[in-house]
Amino acid sequence: MCRLAGKTMKDRAFVEEIITSFTQMRGLTIEPLKLEDYASATDLMNKHKIDYEDALHLASALRAGAQEIVSNDKDFDATTLKRIF
């Protein structure tokens, strides 16, 4: 988001704006990571050829039964989730 807006994560006002925007999205669920996600992420890295950070997001999304993910990261196009941005 920062790169697209020409901002940095050091810009407190921008970060607060992003957080507010996400927390006000209808139907959006923010799923916490669980211990099992860390283990399944390593398998997902290999299966989808994605990095560990993306695999963690994927693991928690799949565990929660998500069918879509909000991301500007094209790496999710190689997964079973539909990427929305």
C-alpha positions in Angstrom: 0.0 0.0 0.0 2.8 2.4 0.9 4.6 2.0 -2.4 1.4 2.5 -4.4 0.6 5.7 -2.4 4.2 7.0 -2.4 4.2 6.8 1.4 6.3 5.0 4.1 5.3 3.0 7.1 6.9 5.7 9.2 4.1 8.0 8.2 1.8 7.6 11.3 -1.2 9.4 9.7 -1.0 7.2 6.6 -0.8 4.0 8.7 -3.8 5.1 10.8 -5.7 5.8 7.6 -5.0 2.3 6.3 -6.0 0.6 9.6 -9.2 2.6 9.7 -10.0 1.7 6.1 -9.4 -2.0 6.8 -11.4 -2.1 10.0 -14.4 -0.4 8.4 -14.6 -2.9 5.4 -17.8 -4.8 5.6 -17.3 -8.6 5.6 -13.6 -8.4 6.2 -12.2 -10.7 8.8 -8.7 -10.4 10.2 -7.6 -13.8 11.1 -4.8 -14.2 13.7 -1.9 -16.6 13.1 -2.0 -19.9 15.0 0.8 -22.3 15.8 -0.4 -24.7 13.1 -0.1 -22.0 10.4 3.7 -21.8 10.9 4.1 -25.5 10.2 1.7 -25.7 7.2 3.3 -22.6 5.7 6.5 -24.5 4.9 4.5 -27.0 2.9 2.6 -24.2 1.1 5.9 -22.5 0.2 7.0 -25.6 -1.8 3.5 -26.4 -3.2 2.9 -22.8 -4.6 6.5 -21.6 -4.9 5.9 -18.6 -2.7 8.0 -17.1 0.1 7.4 -17.9 3.8 5.6 -14.6 4.6 3.1 -15.2 1.8 2.7 -18.8 2.9 1.8 -17.7 6.4 -0.9 -15.5 5.1 -2.1 -18.3 2.8 -2.1 -20.8 5.7 -4.2 -18.7 8.0 -6.6 -17.9 5.1 -7.0 -21.5 4.1 -7.5 -22.6 7.8 -10.3 -20.0 8.1 -12.0 -21.3 5.0 -11.3 -18.2 2.9 -11.9 -18.3 -0.9 -10.5 -14.8 -1.6 -7.6 -12.7 -0.3 -7.1 -8.9 -0.5 -3.6 -8.3 -1.8 -1.6 -6.5 -4.4 0.9 -9.4 -4.3 0.7 -11.4 -7.6 2.3 -14.4 -5.9 -1.2 -15.3 -4.6 -2.3 -15.8 -8.2 -0.4 -19.2 -8.0 -2.6 -20.3 -5.1 -6.1 -21.6 -4.7 -7.4 -18.3 -3.4 -8.8 -15.6 -5.7 -6.8 -12.5 -5.3 -8.8 -9.2 -5.0 -7.2 -5.8 -5.2 
